[in-house]
Amino acid sequence: LQALSDDLCLETSELKTPEADEILLRLLGTLRRQGKFPTSTELLELAKSESSSLFGVWSPENVGRRMKAYGVRTVATGARSAFQTDLQLLSEIQELYGIALGLPVLELELFP
């Protein structure tokens, strides 16, 4: 029963994750692993270079809204508002939504 439940959750999460979200999250994961804190505009430019047909009419605000849906938010530092998301959150998103972000699998400790 648990295996069936896990399979259904995985299938459901895969169906719910749009291609654009996967691309944005993967790019964000790559940048964060490099120690970079991209803005919505920078993330959008990278996404457009990867898939101009998919992101052609997107704005930085669209990127911010999509990332916010996953709990990924920007932090304002001076005149710049950047994604300062930690890799732990991106790893959790990777596991929860079944998206290959290239991050290590989290080892959850139930009883520290």
C-alpha positions as CSV (number, residue, x, y, z in Angstrom):
1,L,0.0,0.0,0.0
2,Q,2.8,2.4,0.9
3,A,4.6,1.7,-2.4
4,L,1.4,2.4,-4.4
5,S,1.0,5.7,-2.4
6,D,4.6,6.7,-3.2
7,D,4.1,5.9,-6.9
8,L,0.9,7.9,-7.0
9,C,2.5,10.9,-5.3
10,L,5.5,10.7,-7.7
11,E,3.2,10.5,-10.8
12,T,1.0,13.4,-9.5
13,S,4.0,15.6,-8.7
14,E,5.5,15.0,-12.2
15,L,2.2,15.9,-13.8
16,K,1.9,19.1,-11.9
17,T,5.4,20.5,-12.6
18,P,5.4,22.5,-15.8
19,E,8.4,22.4,-18.1
20,A,9.1,26.1,-17.5
21,D,9.3,25.6,-13.8
22,E,11.7,22.7,-14.2
23,I,14.0,24.7,-16.3
24,L,13.9,27.7,-13.9
25,L,14.5,25.5,-10.9
26,R,17.3,23.6,-12.6
27,L,19.0,26.8,-13.7
28,L,18.6,28.3,-10.2
29,G,20.1,25.1,-8.6
30,T,23.1,25.4,-11.0
31,L,23.7,29.0,-10.1
32,R,23.3,28.5,-6.4
33,R,25.8,25.6,-6.5
34,Q,28.2,28.0,-8.1
35,G,27.7,30.4,-5.2
36,K,25.7,32.9,-7.3
37,F,22.6,34.8,-6.3
38,P,20.7,35.5,-9.5
39,T,17.9,38.1,-9.9
40,S,14.6,37.2,-11.7
41,T,15.9,39.1,-14.7
42,E,19.2,37.1,-14.8
43,L,17.3,33.8,-14.4
44,L,14.9,34.7,-17.2
45,E,17.7,35.6,-19.6
46,L,19.4,32.2,-19.0
47,A,16.0,30.5,-19.4
48,K,15.4,32.4,-22.7
49,S,18.8,31.3,-24.0
50,E,17.8,27.7,-23.3
51,S,14.3,27.9,-24.6
52,S,13.4,31.1,-26.3
53,S,10.1,29.7,-27.6
54,L,8.9,28.8,-24.0
55,F,10.1,32.0,-22.3
56,G,9.8,34.5,-25.1
57,V,6.9,36.4,-23.6
58,W,7.8,36.0,-19.9
59,S,8.8,38.9,-17.7
60,P,10.9,38.8,-14.5
61,E,7.7,39.1,-12.5
62,N,6.5,35.8,-14.1
63,V,9.7,34.2,-12.9
64,G,9.3,35.5,-9.4
65,R,5.7,34.3,-9.2
66,R,6.6,30.8,-10.4
67,M,9.5,30.5,-8.0
68,K,7.3,31.8,-5.1
69,A,4.9,28.9,-5.8
70,Y,7.7,26.6,-4.6
71,G,8.6,28.7,-1.6
72,V,11.6,30.3,-3.4
73,R,11.7,34.0,-2.8
74,T,13.9,36.9,-3.6
75,V,15.7,38.9,-0.9
76,A,16.3,42.6,-1.4
77,T,19.8,43.8,-0.8
78,G,20.2,47.4,-1.7
79,A,18.9,48.0,-5.2
80,R,19.1,44.3,-6.1
81,S,16.5,41.7,-5.4
82,A,18.1,38.2,-5.7
83,F,17.3,34.6,-5.1
84,Q,19.3,33.7,-2.0
85,T,17.7,30.3,-1.7
86,D,19.7,27.7,0.2
87,L,20.5,24.4,-1.4
88,Q,18.5,22.5,1.2
89,L,15.2,24.1,0.0
90,L,16.1,23.2,-3.6
91,S,16.9,19.6,-2.6
92,E,13.5,19.4,-0.9
93,I,11.8,20.7,-4.0
94,Q,13.8,18.2,-6.1
95,E,12.6,15.3,-3.9
96,L,9.0,16.5,-3.5
97,Y,8.3,17.2,-7.1
98,G,10.6,14.6,-8.7
99,I,12.6,17.2,-10.6
100,A,16.2,16.4,-11.5
101,L,18.0,19.5,-10.3
102,G,21.4,17.8,-10.0
103,L,21.5,18.2,-6.2
104,P,22.4,15.5,-3.7
105,V,19.6,13.5,-2.2
106,L,18.8,14.7,1.3
107,E,19.5,12.3,4.2
108,L,16.6,13.0,6.6
109,E,17.2,12.3,10.2
110,L,13.9,11.5,12.0
111,F,15.3,11.4,15.5
112,P,18.5,13.5,16.0
